[in-house]
Amino acid sequence: MTRTTYYTASTLDGFLADEQDSLDWLLTQDIDEHGAMNYDDFYAGIGAVAMGATTYEWLRRHLASSGESWPYDVPAWVFTHRDLPAVGELIRFTQAPVEEVHAAMAEAAGGRDLWVVGGGDLAAQFAEQGLLDEVVVSIAPVTLGAGRPLFPRRFDLRLLGHARNRAFLCARYEVVGPR
């Protein structure tokens, strides 16, 4: 059964990025790439990804400055109302409702899972439609005080598991429903 997961990292005070959409706070944290709830193990089961325009634009800038190539080898949907340049062959830009895109993603994934990369508002839109199964978050020992929130809607979650990965507290939650 295809599951949809919002897999992300957050500051202790619940922000994905600072007010300038920077992830500098994240890129300096100590993590074991093979440790608990690691990216490679998670991504191995992914068949399609979705992200918002802000996440895509940050990733595009990061790739341009680092010289790295597009990191996903699965179809990727970018939710946007703007014309953005594609930096990978499997990118699809969309303005469609999340329920329509979710169905297309599930078909493209061929039985593998779906990943809502970010941001929090997009993940919440999937949750509002009953299309988000889990939230997996690695919580860093950093506070920002303001920025892009992890999940900007009122939802009940159920803790399924937790672990430590060096500096991070990692937690997996089931999405129960709107609060």
C-alpha positions in Angstrom: 0.0 0.0 0.0 1.4 3.4 -1.0 1.9 5.7 1.9 2.4 9.5 1.9 5.0 10.9 4.3 6.2 14.3 5.2 9.9 13.7 6.0 11.7 16.8 7.1 13.9 18.5 9.7 12.8 21.2 12.1 14.3 23.4 14.8 13.3 22.8 18.4 10.8 25.7 18.2 9.1 24.3 15.1 10.6 26.0 12.1 11.8 24.5 8.8 13.7 27.6 7.6 14.4 31.1 8.9 12.6 34.2 7.8 14.9 34.5 4.7 14.1 30.8 3.8 17.7 29.8 4.8 18.5 26.3 6.1 21.9 27.3 7.4 20.8 26.2 10.9 20.3 22.6 9.5 23.5 22.3 7.4 25.7 22.7 10.4 24.2 20.0 12.6 25.9 16.7 13.5 24.0 13.7 12.1 25.0 10.1 11.3 24.0 9.5 7.6 23.5 5.8 8.4 21.9 6.4 11.8 18.3 6.3 13.0 15.6 7.4 10.6 18.3 8.3 8.0 17.6 9.8 4.6 19.0 7.0 2.5 16.8 4.3 4.1 13.8 6.5 3.8 14.4 7.5 0.2 14.9 3.9 -0.9 11.2 3.3 -0.6 10.1 6.5 -2.4 8.5 6.5 -5.9 7.5 10.1 -6.3 8.0 13.5 -4.5 6.1 16.7 -4.1 7.3 20.1 -3.0 6.2 23.7 -2.9 7.7 26.5 -4.9 9.7 27.9 -2.0 11.3 24.6 -1.3 12.0 24.1 -5.0 13.6 27.6 -5.3 15.8 27.0 -2.3 16.9 23.6 -3.7 17.5 25.2 -7.1 19.7 27.9 -5.6 21.6 25.4 -3.5 22.3 23.2 -6.5 23.5 26.1 -8.5 25.9 27.2 -5.8 27.2 23.7 -5.0 27.4 22.4 -8.5 25.4 19.3 -7.5 22.8 17.8 -9.8 19.1 17.3 -9.2 19.0 14.8 -6.3 15.8 12.8 -7.1 15.6 10.0 -9.6 11.8 9.7 -9.3 9.0 12.0 -10.7 8.8 15.3 -8.8 5.7 17.6 -8.7 6.3 21.2 -7.8 3.3 23.2 -6.7 3.5 26.7 -8.0 1.7 29.6 -9.6 4.9 30.9 -11.2 6.9 30.0 -14.2 10.0 28.3 -12.9 13.0 26.8 -14.7 13.2 23.0 -14.6 16.5 21.7 -13.2 15.7 18.0 -13.6 14.1 15.9 -16.3 11.4 14.3 -14.1 10.0 17.6 -12.8 6.4 18.5 -13.3 5.0 21.9 -12.4 1.4 22.1 -11.3 -1.3 24.3 -10.0 -3.8 21.4 -9.6 -5.3 20.5 -6.2 -3.3 18.2 -4.1 -5.9 15.4 -4.4 -5.5 15.3 -8.2 -1.7 15.4 -8.0 -1.7 12.7 -5.2 -3.5 10.3 -7.6 -1.0 11.0 -10.4 1.9 10.6 -8.0 0.6 7.3 -6.7 0.2 6.0 -10.2 3.8 7.1 -11.2 5.2 5.7 -8.0 4.2 2.1 -9.0 3.5 0.9 -5.5 6.3 2.8 -3.8 5.7 5.5 -1.2 5.2 9.3 -1.8 7.3 12.0 -0.1 6.1 15.5 0.6 9.5 17.2 0.7 8.2 20.6 1.9 7.1 23.0 2.9 4.8 22.7 5.9 1.9 24.4 4.2 1.9 21.9 1.3 2.1 19.0 3.8 -0.8 20.5 5.7 -2.8 20.7 2.4 -2.2 17.0 1.8 -3.3 16.3 5.5 -6.5 18.4 5.1 -7.5 16.1 2.2 -6.8 13.0 4.2 -3.8 12.2 2.0 -0.9 12.4 4.5 -0.2 9.2 6.5 2.9 10.1 8.5 5.1 13.0 9.6 8.8 12.0 10.2 10.7 14.9 11.7 14.3 15.2 12.8 14.4 17.9 15.5 17.6 19.9 15.8 18.9 21.6 19.0 18.4 25.0 17.5 15.8 27.8 17.9 15.0 30.5 15.4 12.2 32.4 17.0 10.5 32.9 13.6 10.4 31.5 10.1 8.6 28.9 8.1 6.6 26.7 10.4 6.8 22.9 10.4 3.1 22.3 10.1 0.9 25.4 10.1 -2.5 23.7 10.8 -4.1 22.2 13.8 -3.8 18.4 13.6 -3.6 15.6 16.0 -0.7 13.2 15.5 0.1 9.9 17.2 3.7 9.1 18.1 4.8 5.8 16.4 8.4 5.8 17.3 11.4 7.9 18.2 15.2 7.7 18.2 18.3 9.8 18.6 20.6 10.5 15.6 23.6 12.3 17.1 22.3 15.9 17.5 18.8 15.2 16.4 15.7 13.8 18.1 13.9 11.9 15.4 10.2 11.1 15.6 7.7 9.3 13.5 4.0 10.3 13.8 0.8 9.0 12.3 -1.5 11.8 11.1 -4.7 11.2 13.1 -6.8 14.1 11.7 -7.7 17.7 12.1 -7.9 19.1 15.6 
